[in-house]
Amino acid sequence: MRGYFGIGVEGVSKPMNAGNLFRTAHGFGAGFVFTIDAKFDRDRMKSDTSNMAGQVPFYSFDNVESMRLPDRCSLVGIELTDDAIELPSFRHPRNAAYVLGMERGSLSPLLQECCDHIVKIPTQFSLNLATAGAIVMYDRLSTLGRFGGRPVVPGGPVEPLPEHAFGDPVWKKKERRRKKMAVSDATSDKE
């Protein structure tokens, strides 16, 4: 799968849930995890059975203003707002940082303003932090990963992946486009 993603939380009310989110992020191949304005000690995560703390870069930002993301990385807020895009209809950016609010809270208005996209999981009520993060990461993997198509009926065969076909190098495509435009221009000049 091309690109990368990170996932984090603004504020932490239950460190165990943030630890679960980060361990799950490690399992889904996150490039980094982060907190914003949170009292969280990654070295004291009780649920870090995968040694996430030693495997995945962790960033702790004091506030929204101090948050820094890699160039060309889209910030995607996960929040239940009326104008949020429902997750099943969302096209994940190739490079993204997903951010969730803490339990018993929401993303701050300032952080929501910083987001390139706001996405919601179509549920009847707010979910546990780690659960919501896992759903978002699974959706990213299932939509951007390379997997065979689902069977038409339960128990049916999985559609095989088509073989990857390499296209021409970019310079050849540009050269063909230039020749086609030159022929087009010559034809229109004759008319």
N, C-alpha and C positions, 0 to 999 in steps of 0.2 A: 504494500500500500504506500502510495506517495504521500509526502507531506508529514506533518507532525501535529501533535496536540499536547496541551497542558490542561490541567484542571485545578481549580482552587475554590476557596471559600472566603467570603467577607465576614469577619467576625466568627467566633467559635463559641457556642454555648455548651456543646458536649464534645470534648476532645476525642472521646472514643469513636464518635461518628465520623469526625474528620480523619482519624486514623484509618477507619474502615474504607472511607472514600479513597484515601491515598494508596492503601494496599490494593484496592480494586483497580485504581489507575495504573499501578505497576503491572497488574495482570493483563490489562488491555493495551499495554505498550506506551503509556504516556511518556512524553519527552521531558516533562517537568511538572511539579506540583507547587502550589503557592497558597499563602494566606494573605489577607489584607486586614489590617486593624484587628489582629487576633492575638489572644494569649494562648499560644500553642507551642508545646515543646515536642518536636518530632522524635527526640531521643527517648521520650517517655511514653511512646505509643504502646499501649498494652496489646493491641491487635495486629502488630506488625510481624506476622508469621512468615512473610516473604522477604524480610530484610529490605523493605522499600527504602528505609532511611539511608542505607548504604548503596542503593542502586539507582535511584531517581533523583535528579537535582531538585532541591527544595529552596523556594524563595519566600522570604517573609517581608512583606511591605508594611510599613508603619501606617500608611493611609492610602487613599485612592490617588492622591497627587503624587506620591512617591513610586507608584506602580510603573514598572517598565516591562514591555514585552518585546520580543524580537521584531525586527522589521518585517512588514507584510504579514503580520499575525493578526487575525481578526479576533476581537473580543466578543464572546457570545454569552450573554446573560441568560440564566435559566430562572424564570420568574413567572408567576401566575398573574399576568396583566391582561386586560381586555384586548389590547392591540398586539399581543405577542403572537408569533407564528407557531402553529401547532407542530410539534416535533415530527409527526409522520409526513408533513408537507415541507419540511425544512431541508434545504440543500446545504450540507456541511461544507464550510470552507476547507481548502486543502490544508492550510496552516491556521490553527485556531487555539484559543485559550478559552475554556469554558469556566464560568464563575457562578457559584450558587450562593444564596444567602444562608445564614445560620438558621437552625431550628428556632421556632418562635420569633421569626423576623423575616425581613425581606431584604433584597438588595437596596442599598441606599440610593436615593434619587441621583446623587452625584455619580455613582458608579453606573447606574442605568443610562445616564447621559453619555458616558464614555463607551458604551457598548455599540458595536457595529450591528448587532442583531439581538433581539430579545426573543427567546423561545420558551414555550411552555409544554409541559407534558400534559396531554388531555386527560386529566383525572378529576374526580369530584372534589378533592381537597388536597392540600399540600402533603407531600411525601417526606419520609425520612431522608436526610441529607445524603447518606451513602447510597440509598436505594435510588434516589433521583439521579445522582451522578452515574451510577451503574447503567441505568436505562439510557441515558444520553450517550455514554461511551459505547454501549452495545449497538445503538442505532447508528452511530458513526461507523463502527466496524462493519455492520451489515450492509450499509449503503455505499461505503467507499472501498471496502475490501473486495477481493476477487473470490467469489464463491459461485458454485453452480446454482442455477435457478431452482426454486422450490418446485416440488412435484405438483401436478395438477390435482391429484387425489392423495389423501393420506396413505403413506406406505408406497407410493409410486416412485419411479426412479428419479433421482436428482439429475437435472439437466447438466450435461458436461460443460465445462468452461470452453469457450472457443479458443483455439490456439492464438497466441499473440502474434500479430503481424506487424513487423516493423515497417514504418513508412519511409519515404525517401528522406534524406537529410534536408534540413531546413533550406540550405542554400540551393538545392535542386528545385524545391517547390517555388522559391522566389524566382529562379531563373525561368521556369515554365510559365509562371504568372506574367513576367515581363514580356516573354515572347508572345503569349496570347494577347496581351494588351497591344503590343506593336502590330500584330496582325489585325486586330480589331480596329485600331486607329487608321491603318493603311486602307482597310475596307471602307470605312466611313469617309475617308478623304476622296475616294474614287466616286462616291455617290453624289 
